[in-house]
C-alpha cells in the first residue's frame, strides 16, 4: 500500500474529516477509506472526461439520448443474439 502526503486548505480538511467520520466512524482507517474512495471517484471522473474529449476529437462520439428506449435483447436479430442449443433439450 502506498503513502501519499498532500496539502489541502484547512477548511477542506475539516469538511473531509467530518464526512469521513460520518461515513466510516471514528475508528482507525476511516480517513484512508474515505480518501481512497474520493480519489478513485476523482480519477474515474477525469478519465471519463478525457476519453470523451479524445473521442470527440477523433469524431467517434456516439451519444445516445438517455430517454430513448433500448430494444429488448430477445427482440434484436443477429448472430450475437442467437441462443446456443441446449444439450438434450429443445
C-alpha positions in Angstrom: 0.0 0.0 0.0 1.3 3.5 -0.9 1.6 6.5 1.3 0.5 9.9 -0.1 1.3 13.2 1.6 -0.9 16.1 0.4 -1.5 19.6 1.4 -5.1 20.9 1.4 -6.8 24.0 2.8 -7.8 23.9 6.5 -11.5 24.3 5.6 -11.4 21.3 3.2 -9.5 19.3 5.9 -12.3 19.9 8.4 -15.0 19.1 5.9 -13.3 15.9 4.8 -12.6 14.6 8.3 -16.2 15.3 9.3 -17.6 13.5 6.2 -15.1 10.6 6.7 -16.1 10.1 10.3 -19.8 10.3 9.5 -19.4 7.7 6.8 -16.9 5.3 8.4 -16.9 6.1 12.1 -14.1 7.2 14.4 -12.0 4.1 14.1 -8.6 3.5 12.6 -8.5 3.7 8.8 -11.6 5.9 8.4 -9.6 8.7 6.7 -7.8 6.3 4.5 -11.0 4.6 3.3 -12.7 7.9 2.6 -9.6 9.3 0.8 -9.3 6.2 -1.4 -13.0 6.4 -2.3 -12.7 10.1 -3.1 -9.5 9.7 -5.2 -11.0 6.8 -7.1 -14.1 8.8 -7.9 -12.0 11.8 -9.0 -9.8 9.6 -11.2 -12.9 7.9 -12.7 -14.4 11.3 -13.5 -11.2 12.7 -15.1 -10.6 9.5 -17.1 -14.2 9.5 -18.4 -13.9 13.2 -19.3 -10.6 12.6 -21.1 -12.0 9.7 -23.0 -15.0 11.7 -24.1 -12.7 14.6 -25.3 -10.4 12.2 -27.1 -13.4 10.5 -28.9 -14.9 13.9 -29.7 -11.5 15.0 -31.3 -11.4 11.7 -33.3 -15.1 12.1 -34.3 -16.1 8.8 -32.7 -18.5 10.1 -30.1 -21.8 8.2 -30.2 -24.2 10.0 -27.8 -27.4 8.2 -27.1 -30.4 10.0 -25.8 -31.0 8.9 -22.2 -34.7 8.9 -22.8 -34.6 6.8 -26.0 -35.9 3.3 -25.3 -33.5 0.5 -25.9 -34.8 -2.7 -27.6 -35.1 -5.8 -25.5 -32.2 -8.2 -26.3 -34.6 -11.0 -27.4 -36.2 -8.7 -30.0 -32.8 -8.0 -31.6 -31.7 -10.1 -34.5 -28.2 -11.2 -35.4 -25.7 -13.9 -34.6 -24.7 -12.3 -31.4 -28.3 -12.6 -30.1 -28.9 -16.2 -31.1 -29.2 -18.7 -28.4 -26.9 -21.6 -28.2 -28.5 -25.1 -28.5 -29.1 -26.7 -25.2 -27.8 -30.3 -24.8 -30.7 -32.8 -24.6 -33.3 -30.1 -24.7 -35.4 -28.0 -27.1 
